[in-house]
Amino acid sequence: QVQLVESGGGLVQPGGSLRLSCKASGSIFTINVMGWYRQAPGKAREMVAVITGGGTTNYADSGKGRFTISRDSAENTVHLQMNRLKAEDTAVYYCNWVVNYVQYWGKGTLVTVSS
């Protein structure tokens, strides 16, 4: 079993920045993919950014040029740096890892972008 704990959400003004973190613990042998998804009220959950075990990254168009996903392998942590935030970035952000070919989700952290 793998446990994921997110941190770093909160209230930020438009144009501001936030850094989300997700730390994994448990039986981690092979990290396949680490990523961030989000779900806004009344909308479906969507991919924000992912990074493979080999370091390849992929971003949704909405975050390209503004968001950066990175990982700290020694700490089993993945980060999402979000800059130039917009009101439409408001959502619950979920950490998602595929570890040992099994998918795990965090409980989510709320990001609110508002003046």
Backbone torsions as a table, in degrees:
resi	resn	phi	psi	omega
1	GLN	NA	147.3	179.1
2	VAL	-127.2	135.9	177.3
3	GLN	-112.6	138.1	179.7
4	LEU	-120.1	131.9	179.1
5	VAL	-126.8	119.3	179.5
6	GLU	-92.7	155.2	174.4
7	SER	-153.7	163.1	173.3
8	GLY	106.3	-4.5	178.9
9	GLY	-72.9	172.4	178.6
10	GLY	159.1	-165.6	179.8
11	LEU	-99.8	130.9	179.8
12	VAL	-141.2	149.6	178.1
13	GLN	-79.0	154.2	175.2
14	PRO	-53.8	136.6	-176.4
15	GLY	90.7	-10.3	-179.0
16	GLY	-82.9	-175.2	-177.1
17	SER	-130.6	152.6	172.1
18	LEU	-143.5	152.2	174.8
19	ARG	-123.8	117.0	176.7
20	LEU	-94.1	146.7	177.0
21	SER	-131.6	149.6	178.1
22	CYS	-138.9	116.9	-179.4
23	LYS	-107.2	132.3	179.8
24	ALA	-104.3	146.1	175.3
25	SER	-143.3	159.6	179.8
26	GLY	118.0	-152.6	-175.1
27	SER	-86.9	86.1	-176.8
28	ILE	-107.1	110.0	178.9
29	PHE	-109.9	-47.2	-179.5
30	THR	-131.5	118.7	175.4
31	ILE	-93.2	115.5	-177.0
32	ASN	-88.7	-53.4	-179.1
33	VAL	-147.6	141.8	173.1
34	MET	-125.2	141.5	-177.4
35	GLY	-161.7	174.7	176.9
36	TRP	-125.6	135.7	175.2
37	TYR	-125.7	163.6	177.0
38	ARG	-143.3	155.7	177.9
39	GLN	-139.0	115.5	177.3
40	ALA	-88.3	157.9	180.0
41	PRO	-55.3	128.3	177.9
42	GLY	77.0	5.8	-178.6
43	LYS	-121.4	163.9	178.2
44	ALA	-77.6	156.3	175.5
45	ARG	-67.6	139.1	-178.3
46	GLU	-135.0	153.1	177.4
47	MET	-72.2	138.6	175.5
48	VAL	-106.0	-52.4	-179.1
49	ALA	-162.1	146.3	176.5
50	VAL	-136.5	155.1	175.1
51	ILE	-139.1	131.3	-178.2
52	THR	-82.9	170.3	176.1
53	GLY	-60.8	-25.7	178.1
54	GLY	-86.2	-4.3	176.6
55	GLY	98.2	2.1	177.6
56	THR	-74.6	133.9	-178.0
57	THR	-112.5	155.2	176.0
58	ASN	-146.8	138.0	-176.9
59	TYR	-126.2	146.6	168.3
60	ALA	-67.9	151.7	-179.0
61	ASP	-57.1	-33.3	-176.6
62	SER	-62.8	-25.2	-176.3
63	GLY	-109.6	-5.5	-178.4
64	LYS	-59.4	131.6	-179.2
65	GLY	84.9	-12.1	-179.8
66	ARG	-117.4	-34.4	-175.6
67	PHE	-108.3	146.3	176.2
68	THR	-135.7	125.1	176.2
69	ILE	-98.8	140.0	179.3
70	SER	-148.0	166.0	-178.0
71	ARG	-136.0	152.2	173.1
72	ASP	-119.9	97.0	-173.9
73	SER	-63.7	-36.1	-178.2
74	ALA	-64.9	-30.8	-178.4
75	GLU	-101.8	3.1	-176.4
76	ASN	49.4	50.6	-176.3
77	THR	-131.2	142.1	173.5
78	VAL	-122.1	140.8	-178.6
79	HIS	-117.4	154.8	171.3
80	LEU	-131.3	108.0	176.1
81	GLN	-88.0	121.5	-177.6
82	MET	-117.4	118.3	179.9
83	ASN	-116.0	162.2	178.4
84	ARG	48.2	52.3	-176.2
85	LEU	-67.2	147.6	-179.6
86	LYS	-120.8	162.1	178.9
87	ALA	-57.3	-34.7	-178.5
88	GLU	-73.8	-4.1	173.6
89	ASP	-83.6	-6.3	178.5
90	THR	-61.5	124.3	-176.7
91	ALA	-177.8	170.0	166.1
92	VAL	-88.6	125.7	-178.3
93	TYR	-100.9	128.2	-177.2
94	TYR	-114.3	136.8	173.3
95	CYS	-85.8	138.8	179.6
96	ASN	-136.0	124.3	176.4
97	TRP	-123.7	142.9	167.3
98	VAL	-108.6	110.5	-175.5
99	VAL	-123.2	130.8	-178.3
100	ASN	53.3	33.0	177.2
101	TYR	67.5	21.3	174.8
102	VAL	-119.7	138.5	-176.9
103	GLN	-92.3	135.0	178.2
104	TYR	-128.6	148.5	178.1
105	TRP	-123.5	145.3	168.8
106	GLY	-82.9	176.9	-177.7
107	LYS	-84.3	-13.0	176.5
108	GLY	100.2	151.8	175.1
109	THR	-135.4	135.2	-174.1
110	LEU	-84.9	129.9	173.2
111	VAL	-115.4	122.3	178.7
112	THR	-120.4	121.7	179.1
113	VAL	-109.6	109.7	-174.5
114	SER	-159.0	149.0	176.3
115	SER	-94.6	NA	NA
